[in-house]
């Protein structure tokens, strides 16, 4: 019993000693050089966390030490470093491509499931192309052609409800030619009379497809709440 107590006491003393050493070993941040050195390390560390998520800290710190010492102790040549970087970049590209392909597959399946269920609602109409639309308010004006320009207010969202673009949020409608937008818009707007407000459910093949864009993933089905304010507004002026 005494031996166990003594062993625990010794362990506690050693642990306390190690802890105090670690605390004491923390570098000062008093002088400008100390602050700049820490700041540069912090910024570099943040960049490495984003650029190199699998960073091996022990090897990384040794590389910094050897480089800062002039490189005489370097364990790799420049050629070996370049080869390792290329291999790493290639593996990351393959990983990203695999993730994008899986995301495209998942989005395609989610879109197909949503559109199938959505088509069963009485208020939703489906065209031959697969575009779905729902009349919120029917206008009494003319309908545009594919060669016309239109002035609209809109809100675009993903199936999860996330809004990725909205002229309403910006407080200003947009004007564009119907031949300059995604096929789902070109077709959908031609169904609308001036003054109408429709909800368009656009399959990925009528939107941005497998490529997506900056704010839209691959094979995303999109939902647009669109108001057709005016046809050929410049001509009317």
Secondary structure, DSSP 4 states (H G I P E B T S, - for coil): -HHHHHHHHHHHHHHHHHHHHHHHHSPP--SHHHHHHHHHHHHHHHHHHHH-TT--HHHHHHHHHHHHTTSTT-SS-HHHHHHHHHHHHHHHHHHHHHHHHHHHHHHHHHHHHHHHHHTTSTTEEE-TTS-EEEEEE---SPBP-TT-EEEEEEEEE-TTS-EEEEHHHHT--EEEEGGGS-HHHHHHHHTPBTT-EEEEEE-GGGTTGGG-BTTB-TT--EEEEEEEEEESHHHH-
